[in-house]
Amino acid sequence: MGSPAHRCRDIERQAGYLQPEHCAPPPPRTGTDVMWFIRDGCGIVCGVITWMLVFYAEFVVVFVMLMPSKSLVYSLVNGVLFNSLAFLALASHFRAMCTDPGAVPKGNATKEFIESLQLKPGQVVYKCPKCCSIKPDRAHHCSVCKRCIRKMDHHCPWVNNCVGENNQKYFVLFTMYIALISLHCLVMVVFHFLFCIEEDWTKCSTFSPPATVILLILLCFEGLLFLIFTSVMFGTQVHSICTDETGIEQLKKEERRWAKKTKWMNLKLVFGHPFSIAWLSPFSSPDHGKGDPYQYVV
């Protein structure tokens, strides 16, 4: 006779134990051209605020600091650099927000699907009682997206989406580019303050001196705040990728049941094979390979 643990696993392998009759049939599959978007009020507001803050920084950089500058080269170089980084940051934000993070199909906990997995003795499957789906290994349910997400790291209201297997690259790029434009803003604010102190305040800006000071202080506060926040997020995301352990798995201290890979391989799994300049592009979709998402461990 097998141990109680083995008997429990054998019971879980049976379709009847998962009560597939309680699940509604899965919805019809939609085309791949349908855009993913979460209808969450808080997330939509946070996403709009993110774009507005970037546009505010754009306004101050161009109209307060660069246009009044006496050096054309200084204005062109910094203008092109800042606008390029800002464009990449917003593009990364859009891709992170509108890319399916790795949602498991709803209602697939049917008897036919469970039998199609061809599970071996000792293998365990788990059904999510909230979305009635068979959860692949390392998937977690998001209460905001109302779906189970493969390799879910966390739900971020600033991108109005979960950070998961399919959009983690875009989220990492978003935090990186926001940190870079924040740092660039702070450097330009310091140089502009020094320029205005040496010159006449009425000549260093097209706005009045009080308005110029207020706009620069607000930009300095915004840049410092988001530089710290996004730098920390970028560092934690890179560490999570290198260790191949999501934020939820670290928080729950889940037992590692997946094969250990090198840090370089983990990076390539997120950003794509092989290493190229496309790693830095939000317009390049990473190649995650063709592995079976339902890889259960014996």
SULKACOR-V86288 format. One record per pair of residues at least 24 apart in sequence whose C-alpha atoms are under 10 Angstrom apart, sorted by the first residue. I is the first residue (numbers start at 1). J is the second residue. Records with the same first field share a line. If there is no record, write none. Layout:
I = J, J
This chain:
5 = 122
6 = 121, 122, 123
7 = 122
8 = 122, 124
9 = 121, 122, 123, 124, 125, 298
10 = 120, 121, 122, 123, 124
11 = 122, 124
12 = 122, 123, 124, 125, 126, 127
13 = 114, 115, 118, 119, 120, 121, 122, 123, 124, 125, 126
14 = 111, 114, 115, 119, 124, 125
15 = 109, 110, 111, 112, 113, 114, 115, 125
16 = 110, 111, 114
18 = 109, 110, 111, 114, 125, 126, 127, 128, 129, 132, 134
19 = 109, 110, 111, 127, 132
20 = 107, 108, 109, 110, 111, 112, 113, 114, 127, 132, 133
21 = 109, 110, 111
22 = 107, 109, 110, 129, 132
23 = 106, 107, 108, 109, 110, 129, 131, 132, 133
24 = 106, 107, 108, 109, 110, 131, 132
25 = 106, 107, 108, 109, 110, 132
26 = 105, 106, 107, 108, 109, 110, 132, 133
27 = 105, 106, 107, 108
28 = 105, 106
29 = 105
34 = 98, 99, 100
35 = 97, 98, 99, 100
36 = 95, 96, 97, 98, 99, 100, 101, 161
37 = 97, 98, 99, 100, 145, 160, 161
38 = 97, 98, 100, 144, 145, 146, 159, 160, 161, 162
39 = 144, 145, 160, 161
40 = 144, 145, 157, 160, 161
41 = 157, 160
42 = 157, 158, 160
43 = 97, 144, 155, 156, 157, 158, 159, 160, 161
44 = 97, 157, 158, 159, 160, 161
45 = 157, 158, 159, 160
46 = 156, 157, 158, 159, 160
47 = 93, 94, 97, 157, 158, 159, 160, 161
48 = 158, 159, 160
49 = 158
50 = 90, 93, 158, 159
51 = 86, 89, 90, 93, 94, 158
53 = 219, 222, 223
54 = 86, 87, 89, 90, 178, 181, 182, 222, 223
55 = 86
56 = 215, 218, 219, 222
57 = 82, 86, 181, 182, 185, 215, 216, 218, 219, 220, 222, 223
58 = 82, 83, 86, 181, 185, 219
59 = 215
60 = 185, 189, 212, 215, 216, 218, 219
61 = 184, 185, 188, 189, 215, 216, 219
63 = 205, 206, 207
64 = 189, 192, 204, 205, 206, 207, 211, 212, 213, 215, 216
65 = 185, 188, 189, 191, 192, 193, 195, 204, 205, 206, 212, 216
66 = 188, 192, 204, 205
67 = 204, 205, 206
68 = 203, 204, 205, 206, 207
69 = 192, 195, 203, 204, 205
70 = 204
78 = 184, 185, 188
81 = 181, 184
82 = 180, 181, 182, 184, 185
83 = 181
84 = 177, 181
85 = 176, 177, 178, 179, 180, 181, 182, 184
86 = 174, 177, 178, 180, 181, 182
87 = 177
88 = 173, 174, 176, 177, 178, 280, 281, 282, 283
89 = 170, 171, 173, 174, 175, 176, 177, 178, 179, 180, 181, 282
90 = 173, 174, 177, 178, 282
91 = 170, 173, 174, 281, 282, 283
92 = 159, 167, 169, 170, 171, 172, 173, 174, 175, 176, 177, 178, 280, 281, 282, 283
93 = 158, 159, 160, 170, 171, 172, 173, 174, 175, 177, 178, 282
94 = 159, 160, 170, 171, 174, 282
95 = 159, 167, 168, 169, 170, 171, 174, 282, 283, 285
96 = 156, 158, 159, 160, 161, 162, 163, 164, 166, 167, 168, 169, 170, 171, 172, 173, 174, 282
97 = 156, 157, 158, 159, 160, 161, 162, 163, 167, 170, 171
98 = 159, 160, 161, 167
99 = 161, 162, 163, 164, 166, 167, 168, 170
100 = 149, 161, 162, 163, 164, 165, 166, 167
101 = 148, 149, 150, 151, 152, 153, 161, 162, 163, 164, 165, 166, 167, 168
102 = 139, 147, 148, 149, 150, 151, 152, 162, 163, 164, 165, 166, 167, 293
103 = 139, 140, 141, 142, 145, 146, 147, 148, 149, 150, 151, 152, 162, 164, 165, 166
104 = 131, 133, 134, 135, 136, 139, 140, 141, 147, 148, 149, 150, 293
105 = 131, 132, 133, 134, 135, 147, 148, 149
106 = 130, 131, 132, 133, 134, 146, 147, 148
107 = 131, 132, 133, 134
108 = 132, 133, 134, 135
109 = 133, 134, 135
110 = 134
117 = 294, 295, 296
119 = 295, 296, 298
120 = 296, 297, 298
121 = 298
122 = 296, 297, 298
123 = 295, 296, 297, 298
124 = 296, 297, 298
125 = 294, 295, 296, 297
126 = 296
134 = 294
135 = 293, 294, 296
136 = 292, 293, 294, 295, 296
137 = 257, 258, 293, 294, 295, 296, 297
138 = 245, 246, 248, 249, 254, 256, 257, 258, 293, 294, 295, 296
139 = 164, 165, 248, 249, 293, 294
140 = 164, 248, 249
150 = 293
151 = 244, 245, 246, 247, 248, 249
152 = 245, 246, 247, 248, 249
153 = 237, 240, 245, 246, 247, 248, 249, 250
154 = 246, 247, 248
163 = 246, 247
164 = 246
165 = 246, 269, 270, 288
166 = 270, 271, 285, 286, 287, 288
167 = 270, 271, 282, 285, 286
168 = 237, 241, 270, 271
169 = 237, 241, 267, 269, 270, 271, 272, 279, 280, 281, 282, 284, 285, 286
170 = 270, 271, 279, 280, 281, 282, 283, 284, 285, 286
171 = 233, 234, 237, 282
172 = 230, 233, 234, 235, 236, 237, 238, 270, 271, 280, 282
173 = 234, 271, 279, 280, 281, 282
174 = 230, 234, 282
175 = 226, 227, 229, 230, 231, 232, 233, 234, 235, 237
176 = 227, 230, 231, 233, 234, 235, 280
177 = 227, 230, 231, 234, 280
178 = 223, 226, 227, 229, 230, 231, 234
179 = 223, 224, 225, 226, 227, 228, 229, 230, 231, 232, 233, 234
180 = 223, 226, 227, 230, 231
181 = 223, 226, 227
182 = 219, 220, 221, 222, 223, 224, 225, 226, 227, 228, 230
183 = 220, 223, 224, 226, 227, 228
184 = 223, 227
185 = 216, 219, 220, 222, 223, 224, 227
186 = 216, 219, 220, 221, 222, 223, 224, 227
187 = 220, 223
188 = 216, 220
189 = 216, 217, 219, 220, 223
190 = 216, 220
192 = 216
238 = 263, 266, 267
239 = 263
240 = 266, 267
241 = 265, 266, 267, 268, 269, 270
242 = 266, 267, 268, 270
243 = 267
244 = 269
257 = 296, 297, 298
258 = 295, 296, 297
